[in-house]
């Protein structure tokens, strides 16, 4: 086949980091399983039998769905021709259900390319659009993730290769300017008596017919070497004519991006296979086209060409731009000449303890930019954490990391830096015990103990590293003060109360939830105290409230608690996570300084604070907004009193959830830090309870306009707790006195329901009774897809209702859209 034999195919690096992404049940795990089988010469497992390599959790095997992303590595081809090396392909199989979208987001952050799997009958579905959106946001301001598409399940009744490609081009748009996807076939499906038997390679000249036998024993060795696979040229007939037509259309598309092909196309000359292959690769990496292949992965048909295309068309780490670097605290992209991706041209905020790239006085490394394969400075992203008992000591923490630059060596001291780290970006000191490579479904120590740039590895022995941490070498002055963009988990929308059966179970529950929340950052754990307020630390006798992204997400978490950790828990009713915010357009203030004065334990607590409140955030539609973390800033008078004037004078220094100072400097620097943190913590605490229904406040910006103390700045130094209490008191009073300026907002979901034509009317009528707004109804073969928006509270338990409305044949997908004004 041309994809394998072309001498023009040059691999600048023998490594590919790719993700398999799709809507649930499109066949991506089956495709991944056959990747492993072909590369390792072992029988393939089955999703239905719960024997796949990548679905290893008990809940995954029981339910037949992917819950966690899984990483593995394989050589391709496993038995190359003499003198031709194999390419190492690191594969991440991702979940297809919307409740586990954080797994997709954190996987995309470390990928260089993607394989988008699409059902040949259904075409593009709701989650296909979601994962495509995640790929378009890959790397912040970096280019979208290059990908190829696989039209899978071509052996199913109703499969339509052309229509599926049409949905790719119609429903998926590029992030930059909303341009066309340009999904372009490099194969055509081949059928005999209506049954799918193989594909026709239209890149080759003449076209090549590739036919797979119905059953194949063992693990094949790629095209030309797989047992029973027939590869032959097609030189006449209807198949030949269709292939020539498809090749002509492919050439026409590529002529827009390649001058050599354009010249040959305009001169009506044949395009050599080597040039065509090179142009497909270049256009794919540049996100100009999406090459499309066909397969029936369950029957092991079309799998080898997909692996060939991964090697041939998707980028190596050397082909990718350096990652976006942030100043510690996530304040904005770092401006480092020659070191990482350039940020915007705004003046960066100076961090205390600067000297690193985020500190305003960046040290510029000589040679390759930070985060590139040739850079000697370690820069790695921890994108996933799991726990395996007995591995590495401690709690068995295994950290998966992508190495963007430098080398990662076992037992060498590291710093783990998060976007919210304080301390000038020093981070947490760590020392990896082992570095493991991912082969097939196993993890084995790297023989040299050193992992190279571009690779994806597992690390044991790290005690406190969590998802999104950046790993750098201790003492490396060139990486001090910078971190990678990391992963921002989506906000939870549902909450479930958990109560342990016994005191022993309570202890086990606390430990199990600690582990699960580390593994899954989209789970949020809070404690509900006796007064019903959230936000307290875990404490004895308090009911545990667990928040997640959906009913399935919480259901599987409870299931894991019971099966993996042996914890028996009682659960309450699932509750919607309401929020409160300022009515749009409202601005509040305390009307001047609010004085706080108390005598506590014989110690006088005194301070005065003036505040201003305003609403942040935008959304789609009237009254809609996307939930954002509250922000605390400092006005000019407050900055002057706190001696924070040395930076951008007259601007407000914004402050996020972590509570670090926006700008620091000048006299009393350490003391200023304590006061600033105390003020931020006080305001933030008051925002945990709104005036309408006691729900947490969100999308609120609070500006500390002024502060004062009778004993002056020197007196405040000894008692920052008074300022914390003063800020909390002033914020709570302002909220309480202006209760009418706040409103409750609720999560609204984008709902896609797929049913047969005769069931559309009943579903639409039910949709309306739930307060839903229908956006569109589209035909998808024998089915119709109803799309719209509906309050989350109205579709709790919707699966049971839909089964009744559709005689068991309907399916739906609900994805968070925005928060909107609460509707009764």
C-alpha positions in Angstrom: 0.0 0.0 0.0 1.2 3.5 -0.8 1.1 4.6 2.8 3.6 2.0 3.8 5.9 1.7 0.8 6.5 5.3 -0.3 10.2 6.2 -0.2 9.1 9.9 0.1 7.7 9.3 3.5 10.2 10.8 6.0 9.7 10.6 9.8 11.6 13.5 11.4 11.1 11.7 14.7 10.1 8.1 15.4 7.5 9.1 17.9 3.7 9.9 17.8 1.5 11.0 20.7 -2.1 10.5 19.6 -5.5 10.3 21.2 -8.5 8.3 20.2 -11.5 10.5 20.5 -15.2 9.9 19.7 -18.8 9.9 20.8 -19.7 7.1 23.2 -20.1 3.7 21.5 -18.4 4.8 18.2 -15.9 2.0 18.6 -12.7 3.8 19.7 -11.8 1.3 22.5 -12.3 -1.6 20.1 -10.1 0.2 17.6 -7.4 0.8 20.3 -7.6 -2.8 21.3 -6.8 -4.0 17.8 -4.0 -1.5 17.6 -2.4 -3.3 20.6 -3.2 -6.8 19.2 -1.6 -6.1 15.9 1.5 -4.5 17.5 2.0 -7.0 20.2 0.9 -10.2 18.4 -1.6 -11.2 21.1 -5.4 -11.8 20.8 -7.6 -8.8 21.0 -9.9 -8.3 24.0 -13.5 -7.4 23.8 -15.5 -4.5 25.2 -18.6 -6.8 25.6 -16.6 -9.4 27.5 -14.8 -6.8 29.7 -11.3 -8.0 28.6 -9.8 -4.9 26.9 -6.4 -3.5 27.9 -7.6 0.1 28.2 -10.8 -0.4 30.1 -9.3 -1.8 33.3 -11.7 -0.5 36.0 -14.4 -2.9 37.3 -17.1 -0.3 36.5 -15.8 0.1 32.9 -15.8 -3.6 32.3 -19.3 -4.1 33.8 -20.9 -1.2 31.9 -18.9 -1.5 28.6 -17.9 2.2 28.6 -14.7 4.1 29.0 -14.6 6.1 32.3 -10.9 7.0 32.6 -8.4 7.7 29.8 -5.8 5.0 29.4 -2.3 5.3 28.1 -0.3 2.7 26.3 2.6 2.5 23.8 3.2 0.3 20.9 5.7 -0.1 17.9 4.4 0.3 14.4 5.1 -1.5 12.3 6.1 -4.2 14.8 8.2 -6.1 12.2 9.5 -3.4 9.8 11.5 -4.2 6.6 15.2 -4.6 7.1 16.9 -1.3 7.9 13.5 0.5 8.5 12.9 1.4 12.1 9.5 1.2 13.9 7.8 4.3 15.0 6.8 4.4 18.7 3.1 5.3 19.0 1.9 6.5 22.4 -1.9 6.1 22.4 -4.4 7.6 24.8 -7.9 6.1 24.7 -10.4 8.7 26.0 -14.0 8.4 27.3 -16.9 9.2 24.9 -19.4 10.1 27.6 -19.9 13.8 28.4 -19.7 13.2 32.1 -16.0 12.3 31.8 -15.1 15.3 29.6 -12.2 16.2 32.0 -10.4 13.1 30.8 -10.6 14.3 27.2 -9.4 17.8 28.2 -6.4 16.7 30.1 -5.5 14.1 27.4 -5.7 16.7 24.6 -3.3 18.9 26.5 -0.5 16.5 26.0 -1.2 15.1 22.5 0.4 16.0 19.2 -2.4 14.5 17.0 -5.8 12.9 17.2 -7.8 10.0 15.6 -11.5 11.1 15.5 -13.7 8.0 15.3 -17.2 8.5 13.8 -20.0 5.9 13.6 -20.7 5.1 9.9 -24.5 5.0 10.6 -24.9 7.9 13.0 -22.2 10.3 11.6 -21.2 13.2 13.8 -23.0 13.1 17.2 -23.2 15.4 20.1 -20.0 14.3 21.9 -18.2 14.2 18.5 -18.7 18.0 18.4 -17.6 18.3 22.0 -14.3 16.4 21.6 -13.7 18.3 18.3 -14.1 21.6 20.3 -11.6 20.3 22.8 -9.1 19.6 20.0 -9.7 23.1 18.6 -8.7 24.6 21.9 -5.6 22.5 22.2 -2.7 24.3 23.8 -4.5 27.6 24.5 -3.4 29.9 21.7 -1.5 27.1 20.0 -2.8 25.6 16.7 -5.7 23.2 17.0 -4.8 19.5 17.3 -4.1 17.9 13.8 -6.2 14.9 13.3 -7.4 12.2 11.0 -10.9 10.7 11.0 -12.0 7.0 10.9 -15.5 6.2 9.7 -16.0 3.0 11.8 -18.7 0.3 11.8 -18.9 0.2 8.0 -20.2 -3.3 8.4 -23.4 -2.2 10.0 -26.7 -2.0 8.3 -27.3 1.6 7.2 -23.6 2.5 7.1 -23.0 5.4 4.7 -19.4 6.5 4.2 -20.2 9.6 2.1 -23.0 10.8 4.5 -20.7 10.4 7.5 -18.0 12.5 5.8 -20.7 15.1 5.0 -21.6 15.4 8.7 -17.9 16.0 9.4 -17.8 18.9 7.0 -21.2 20.3 8.0 -21.2 20.1 11.8 -17.5 20.5 12.6 -15.9 23.9 12.1 -12.4 25.2 12.6 -11.9 27.4 15.6 -9.9 30.0 13.6 -12.5 31.9 11.6 -15.0 29.0 11.6 -13.4 27.6 8.4 -14.3 24.3 6.8 -13.0 21.0 8.3 -12.0 19.8 4.8 -12.6 16.1 5.7 -11.2 14.4 2.7 -11.2 10.6 2.0 -7.9 8.9 1.3 -9.8 5.6 1.1 -13.1 4.3 -0.2 -15.1 1.4 1.4 -15.2 -1.8 -0.7 -18.3 -4.0 -0.6 -19.2 -7.3 -2.1 -22.9 -8.2 -2.3 -23.6 -5.3 0.1 -21.1 -6.6 2.8 -18.1 -4.5 3.7 -14.9 -6.4 3.0 -12.2 -3.8 2.7 -11.0 -0.5 1.4 -9.6 1.0 -1.7 -6.5 3.2 -1.3 -7.0 6.2 -3.6 -3.6 7.7 -2.8 -1.8 4.9 -4.6 -1.5 4.9 -8.4 -3.0 2.7 -9.6 -5.5 2.4 -6.7 -4.9 -0.5 -4.4 -7.7 -2.9 -3.2 -7.2 -4.2 0.3 -9.5 -7.0 1.4 -9.5 -8.6 4.9 -10.7 -12.1 5.5 -13.8 -12.6 7.6 -11.8 -14.2 10.4 -8.1 -13.8 11.2 -6.2 -15.8 13.7 -3.6 -14.2 16.0 -2.2 -10.8 15.5 -1.4 -9.7 12.0 1.7 -7.8 11.1 0.4 -5.0 9.0 -0.5 -4.8 5.3 1.2 -7.3 3.1 2.2 -9.3 6.3 -1.2 -9.9 7.9 -2.5 -13.4 7.5 -5.0 -13.6 4.7 -5.0 -9.9 3.8 -5.2 -9.4 0.0 -3.6 -6.3 -1.5 -3.8 -5.8 -5.3 -3.9 -3.1 -7.9 -7.3 -2.0 -9.4 -7.0 -1.0 -13.1 -10.5 -1.1 -14.5 -14.2 -1.2 -13.6 -16.5 0.8 -11.4 -14.2 0.6 -8.4 -11.3 1.9 -10.4 -13.4 4.8 -11.7 -14.6 5.7 -8.3 -11.1 5.7 -6.9 -9.8 7.8 -9.7 -12.6 10.3 -9.1 -11.8 10.4 -5.4 -8.1 10.9 -6.1 -8.8 13.8 -8.4 -10.9 15.4 -5.6 -8.1 14.9 -3.1 -5.6 16.5 -5.5 -8.0 19.4 -6.1 -8.2 20.0 -2.3 -4.4 19.8 -1.8 -3.8 22.1 -4.8 -5.0 25.0 -2.6 -2.2 24.4 -0.1 0.7 23.0 -2.2 2.2 24.9 -5.1 3.8 21.8 -6.7 0.4 20.0 -6.8 -1.3 23.2 -7.9 1.0 23.4 -10.9 0.5 19.7 -11.9 -3.3 20.0 -11.3 -3.6 23.1 -13.6 -1.5 21.3 -16.2 -3.7 18.2 -15.9 -0.6 16.1 -15.1 -0.5 13.1 -12.8 0.6 13.8 -9.2 3.3 11.3 -8.0 2.4 9.3 -5.0 5.4 10.5 -3.0 4.4 14.2 -3.5 0.8 13.4 -2.7 1.7 11.7 0.6 4.0 14.6 1.6 1.3 17.1 0.8 -1.3 15.2 2.8 1.0 15.2 5.8 1.9 18.9 5.5 -1.8 19.9 5.1 -2.8 17.7 8.1 -0.2 19.1 10.4 -1.2 22.7 9.3 -4.8 21.9 10.1 -5.9 22.4 6.5 -7.5 19.0 5.9 -8.7 15.9 7.9 -7.7 12.7 6.0 -10.6 10.2 6.3 -10.2 6.4 6.4 -12.8 3.6 6.7 -12.9 0.6 9.1 -14.9 -2.1 10.8 -12.8 -2.4 13.9 -14.9 -5.1 15.6 -14.1 -7.4 12.6 -10.5 -6.2 12.5 -10.9 -4.6 9.1 -9.1 -1.4 8.2 -7.1 -1.2 11.4 -3.6 -1.4 9.9 -4.1 1.5 7.5 -5.2 3.7 10.4 -1.9 3.0 12.2 -0.1 3.6 8.9 -1.9 6.9 8.6 -1.0 7.9 12.2 2.7 7.4 11.4 2.4 8.9 7.9 0.2 12.0 8.4 0.2 13.0 12.1 3.0 15.1 13.6 5.9 14.1 15.7 6.9 16.2 18.7 9.5 17.9 16.6 6.8 19.1 14.2 4.8 20.8 17.0 5.2 24.4 18.3 6.5 24.9 21.8 3.7 24.9 24.5 2.3 28.1 26.0 4.1 29.0 29.2 2.4 30.9 32.0 3.7 32.9 34.9 3.1 31.1 38.2 -0.3 31.9 39.4 -1.8 31.7 35.9 -1.5 35.5 35.4 -0.9 35.4 31.6 1.5 34.1 29.1 5.1 34.6 29.7 7.2 37.0 27.6 10.4 35.1 27.2 12.6 35.8 24.2 13.6 32.4 22.8 12.0 30.6 25.6 8.6 29.1 25.0 5.6 30.6 23.1 5.5 34.3 23.2 2.7 35.8 25.3 0.7 38.9 24.5 2.6 42.2 24.6 1.2 43.5 27.8 3.5 44.2 30.7 3.6 41.2 32.9 3.0 41.4 36.6 6.1 41.0 38.7 6.1 38.1 41.1 7.8 38.1 44.5 11.0 36.1 44.2 11.3 36.9 40.5 14.2 36.1 38.3 12.4 33.4 36.5 10.3 33.9 33.3 7.3 34.8 35.3 9.1 37.3 37.5 9.6 40.1 35.0 13.4 39.6 34.9 13.5 36.4 32.9 16.7 34.5 32.3 16.8 33.6 28.6 18.2 30.2 27.8 20.6 30.0 24.9 19.7 27.6 22.2 16.3 26.0 21.6 13.1 27.5 23.2 11.8 26.0 26.5 9.4 23.1 25.9 10.9 22.0 22.6 12.5 18.6 22.0 16.0 20.0 21.7 15.8 22.1 24.9 18.0 20.8 27.7 15.7 22.2 30.4 13.1 19.8 31.8 9.6 20.9 31.2 6.9 18.3 31.7 3.1 18.3 32.4 1.5 15.9 34.9 -1.8 15.3 33.1 -3.2 12.2 34.9 -2.9 10.5 38.3 -4.0 7.0 39.3 -3.4 4.9 42.4 -2.1 1.3 42.4 -1.7 -0.4 45.7 1.8 -1.6 46.3 3.4 0.4 43.6 6.1 2.9 44.7 5.1 3.0 48.4 2.9 5.6 50.0 -0.6 5.7 48.6 0.5 4.0 45.3 0.3 7.3 43.4 1.2 6.9 39.7 1.6 10.1 37.7 1.4 10.2 33.9 3.4 13.0 32.4 4.2 14.4 29.0 7.8 15.6 28.6 7.9 18.7 26.4 11.6 19.4 26.9 14.7 18.1 28.6 15.0 14.8 30.3 13.3 13.2 33.2 15.5 11.0 35.3 14.6 8.7 38.2 15.8 9.8 41.7 16.7 13.3 40.5 15.2 16.2 42.4 12.2 18.0 40.9 9.9 20.9 41.6 6.2 20.4 41.0 4.7 23.8 40.2 1.0 24.5 39.8 -0.6 27.5 38.2 -1.6 28.7 41.6 1.6 28.1 43.4 2.8 30.7 45.8 6.3 31.2 47.0 7.7 32.7 43.8 7.1 29.5 41.8 9.3 27.3 44.0 6.6 24.7 44.0 6.8 21.3 45.8 10.0 19.4 46.1 9.6 15.9 44.7 12.0 13.0 43.8 10.7 10.3 41.4 11.5 6.7 42.5 11.0 5.2 39.0 10.2 6.4 35.5 8.1 3.8 33.6 7.4 3.4 29.9 4.0 2.3 28.7 4.2 -0.8 26.5 1.0 -2.4 25.4 -1.0 -2.6 28.6 2.0 -2.8 30.9 4.2 -0.3 32.7 7.9 -1.2 32.8 10.9 0.8 34.2 12.8 2.7 31.5 16.0 0.7 31.2 18.3 3.8 31.4 16.1 5.4 34.1 15.9 8.5 31.8 12.9 9.5 29.7 13.5 11.8 26.7 11.7 14.9 25.5 8.5 14.2 23.5 7.6 11.0 25.4 4.7 10.1 27.6 5.7 8.2 30.8 4.4 7.1 34.2 6.2 8.1 37.3 6.1 6.6 40.8 7.3 8.0 44.0 5.8 11.5 43.7 3.9 12.3 46.9 1.9 15.4 46.2 1.8 15.9 42.4 -1.7 16.4 41.0 -3.2 16.9 37.6 -2.0 20.1 35.9 1.3 20.4 37.8 4.4 21.3 35.8 7.5 19.3 36.6 10.9 21.1 36.3 14.4 20.3 37.7 15.2 21.7 41.1 17.7 24.6 40.8 17.1 25.3 37.1 17.1 29.0 37.0 15.7 29.1 33.5 12.4 27.4 34.4 11.9 29.2 37.7 8.6 31.1 37.8 7.0 29.5 34.8 4.5 26.7 34.4 2.6 25.0 31.6 -1.1 26.0 31.0 -2.2 22.7 32.6 -5.8 21.5 32.8 -8.8 23.5 34.0 -11.6 21.0 35.1 -15.2 22.0 34.3 -17.4 23.2 37.1 -19.6 20.5 38.8 -23.4 20.8 38.3 -24.8 18.1 40.6 -24.2 17.3 44.3 -24.8 14.1 46.2 -24.7 13.6 50.0 -22.7 10.6 51.2 -23.0 9.1 54.7 -20.8 6.3 56.0 -22.5 3.4 57.7 -20.0 3.0 60.5 -17.1 4.9 62.1 -14.7 2.7 60.3 -16.4 3.3 57.0 -16.3 7.0 57.7 -12.5 6.8 58.0 -12.3 4.7 54.8 -14.6 7.0 53.0 -12.5 10.1 53.8 -9.4 8.3 52.5 -11.1 6.9 49.4 -12.6 10.3 48.4 -9.2 11.9 48.9 -7.8 9.5 46.3 -10.7 9.8 43.9 -10.6 13.6 44.0 -6.9 13.5 43.2 -7.5 11.1 40.2 -10.5 13.1 39.0 -10.2 16.9 39.4 -13.8 17.3 38.2 -15.0 15.8 41.5 -15.3 18.4 44.2 -15.6 17.5 47.9 -17.1 19.8 50.5 -18.3 19.2 54.0 -21.8 20.3 55.1 -21.6 21.5 58.7 -24.4 21.6 61.2 -25.6 25.0 60.0 -25.8 23.7 56.4 -23.0 25.9 55.1 -20.6 24.4 52.7 -16.9 25.0 52.3 -15.7 23.5 55.6 -12.8 21.1 55.8 -13.5 17.4 56.3 -14.5 17.0 59.9 -15.9 14.2 62.1 -19.7 14.0 62.2 -20.3 16.1 59.1 -22.2 14.9 56.1 -20.0 14.7 53.0 -21.3 16.5 49.9 -19.7 15.3 46.6 -20.2 17.4 43.5 -19.7 16.1 39.9 -20.6 16.6 36.3 -23.6 14.4 35.9 -25.7 11.6 37.3 -23.5 8.9 35.6 -20.4 10.6 37.0 -21.7 10.5 40.6 -23.2 7.0 40.2 -19.9 5.5 39.0 -18.0 7.3 41.8 -20.3 5.7 44.4 -19.9 2.4 42.6 -16.1 2.7 42.8 -16.3 3.5 46.5 -18.0 0.3 47.1 -16.2 -2.1 44.8 -12.6 -0.7 44.8 -12.4 0.7 48.3 -15.0 -1.5 50.2 -16.8 1.5 51.6 -20.6 1.1 52.2 -22.3 4.5 51.9 -25.8 5.8 52.0 -26.6 8.4 49.4 -29.2 11.2 49.4 -31.1 12.5 46.4 -29.0 14.1 43.6 -29.2 17.9 43.9 -28.6 20.6 41.3 -25.6 22.9 42.2 -27.3 26.3 42.1 -25.3 29.5 42.3 -26.1 33.1 43.1 -24.7 36.2 41.4 -25.4 39.9 41.0 -28.3 40.8 38.8 -26.8 41.8 35.4 -25.7 45.4 35.3 -25.7 45.8 39.1 -22.8 47.5 41.0 -22.7 47.7 44.8 -20.4 49.3 47.3 -20.2 49.7 51.1 -20.6 53.5 50.9 -17.2 54.1 52.4 -15.1 52.3 55.1 -16.9 49.8 57.2 -15.4 49.6 60.6 -14.8 46.3 62.4 -14.0 46.2 66.1 -13.9 43.3 68.6 -12.2 42.3 71.8 -11.3 38.6 71.5 -9.4 36.9 74.3 -8.3 40.2 75.6 -6.9 41.2 72.2 -8.4 44.1 70.3 -9.3 43.3 66.7 -9.8 46.5 64.6 -9.8 47.4 61.0 -11.8 49.3 58.3 -12.5 48.1 54.8 -14.4 49.7 51.8 -15.6 47.4 49.0 -17.2 47.5 45.6 -19.0 44.6 43.9 -19.7 44.1 40.2 -20.7 41.1 38.0 -18.4 39.3 35.7 -18.9 36.9 32.9 -20.8 36.6 29.6 -22.8 33.8 28.1 -25.1 32.9 25.2 -28.6 34.2 25.4 -30.5 36.6 27.7 -29.6 36.1 31.3 -27.0 33.4 30.5 -23.4 33.3 31.9 -20.6 30.8 32.2 -19.6 30.2 35.8 -16.2 31.8 36.6 -14.2 31.9 39.8 -14.8 35.0 41.9 -12.1 37.7 41.7 -10.8 40.0 44.4 -8.9 43.1 43.3 -7.4 46.2 45.0 -8.3 49.8 44.2 -5.8 52.7 44.1 -6.3 53.8 47.7 -6.0 50.3 49.1 -2.9 49.7 47.1 -1.4 52.9 48.4 -2.1 52.0 52.0 -0.7 48.5 51.5 2.3 49.9 49.6 1.5 48.0 46.4 2.2 51.0 44.2 5.5 49.9 42.6 3.9 48.0 39.7 1.3 49.3 37.2 0.1 52.4 39.1 -3.6 53.1 39.1 -4.5 49.6 37.9 -6.4 47.1 39.9 -4.3 44.0 40.8 -6.7 41.1 40.3 -6.7 38.2 42.6 -8.0 34.6 41.9 -9.1 31.8 44.2 -5.6 31.1 45.4 -5.3 34.4 47.3 -1.9 35.5 46.2 -1.0 39.2 45.9 -1.5 40.7 42.5 1.7 42.8 42.8 4.2 43.0 45.6 7.2 45.1 46.4 8.6 47.9 48.5 9.0 48.0 52.2 7.4 45.5 54.5 7.0 43.0 51.6 6.4 39.9 53.8 4.0 41.7 56.0 2.1 43.1 53.0 1.7 39.5 51.7 0.1 38.5 55.0 -2.3 41.4 54.9 -3.2 41.0 51.3 -3.9 37.3 51.8 -5.9 38.0 54.9 -8.1 40.6 53.0 -8.6 38.2 50.1 -9.5 35.2 52.4 -12.0 37.3 54.3 -13.8 38.5 51.2 -13.7 35.0 49.7 -15.2 33.5 52.8 -18.1 35.9 52.7 -18.9 34.9 49.1 -19.6 31.3 50.1 -23.2 32.0 51.1 -25.6 34.2 49.0 -28.5 36.1 50.3 -31.2 34.5 48.2 -31.0 30.8 49.0 -27.6 30.4 50.7 -26.0 29.1 47.5 -22.3 30.1 46.8 -21.8 33.3 45.0 -20.1 33.2 41.6 -19.0 35.5 38.8 -18.5 38.3 41.3 -15.6 40.7 41.3 -15.0 42.5 44.6 -12.6 45.4 44.6 -11.1 46.4 47.9 -11.2 50.2 47.4 -9.7 51.3 50.7 -8.4 50.0 54.1 -7.5 51.6 57.3 -6.3 50.9 60.8 -6.0 53.2 63.8 -2.5 51.9 64.6 -1.5 52.3 60.9 0.4 49.8 58.8 2.9 49.0 61.5 0.0 48.0 63.9 -1.6 45.9 61.3 1.5 43.9 60.9 1.0 42.1 64.2 -2.6 41.2 63.6 -3.6 40.3 60.0 -6.5 38.3 61.4 -8.3 41.6 62.2 -8.1 42.5 58.5 -9.5 39.1 57.6 -12.4 39.6 59.9 -12.9 43.2 58.8 -13.0 42.2 55.1 -15.4 39.3 55.8 -17.7 41.5 57.9 -17.8 44.3 55.3 -18.5 41.9 52.4 -21.2 40.1 54.4 -22.9 43.4 55.3 -22.9 44.6 51.8 -24.4 41.4 50.5 -27.0 41.3 53.2 -28.0 45.0 52.8 -28.4 44.6 49.0 -30.1 41.2 48.9 -32.5 42.4 46.1 -29.5 42.9 43.8 -28.7 39.2 43.7 -30.4 36.3 41.9 -30.1 32.5 41.7 -28.8 30.9 38.6 -29.1 27.3 37.5 -27.2 25.1 35.1 -28.8 24.7 31.7 -27.9 21.8 29.5 -27.5 21.4 25.7 -29.7 18.3 25.1 -29.6 16.1 22.0 -32.2 13.4 21.8 -32.1 10.8 19.0 -35.4 8.9 18.2 -37.3 7.5 15.3 -39.5 9.8 13.2 -42.7 8.5 14.7 -41.5 9.4 18.2 -40.5 13.0 17.5 -43.8 14.5 18.4 -44.0 12.9 21.8 -40.4 13.9 22.6 -41.0 17.5 21.5 -44.1 17.8 23.6 -42.3 16.4 26.7 -39.4 18.7 26.0 -41.6 21.7 26.2 -43.2 20.7 29.5 -39.7 20.6 31.0 -39.0 24.2 30.2 -36.8 23.3 27.2 -36.2 25.4 24.1 -36.0 23.5 20.9 -33.2 24.7 18.6 -33.2 22.2 15.7 -34.5 18.9 14.5 -32.3 17.1 11.9 -32.7 13.9 10.0 -30.0 11.3 10.6 -30.8 8.3 8.4 -33.8 6.4 10.0 -33.6 8.6 13.1 -34.2 12.3 14.0 -32.0 14.3 16.3 -33.8 16.9 18.4 -31.4 19.6 19.8 -32.2 22.3 22.4 -31.5 23.7 25.8 -33.2 22.6 29.1 -32.7 23.3 32.8 -30.7 20.5 34.4 -33.2 20.1 37.2 -35.8 19.1 34.6 -33.9 16.2 33.1 -32.8 14.4 36.3 -33.8 10.8 35.7 -34.6 11.5 32.0 -33.2 8.2 30.8 -36.2 6.4 32.3 -38.7 8.9 30.7 -37.0 8.6 27.3 -37.2 4.8 27.4 -40.9 5.1 27.8 -41.4 7.7 25.1 -39.3 5.9 22.6 -40.1 2.2 23.3 -36.5 1.8 24.5 -34.9 2.9 21.3 -34.1 6.6 22.1 -30.8 7.9 23.3 -29.8 11.3 24.6 -26.8 13.3 25.5 -26.8 16.3 27.9 -23.8 18.7 28.0 -23.4 21.7 30.2 -24.2 24.9 28.2 -24.3 27.8 30.7 -26.0 29.0 33.8 -29.2 31.1 33.5 -31.6 32.8 35.8 -33.5 30.3 37.8 -36.9 29.3 36.5 -39.5 27.9 38.9 
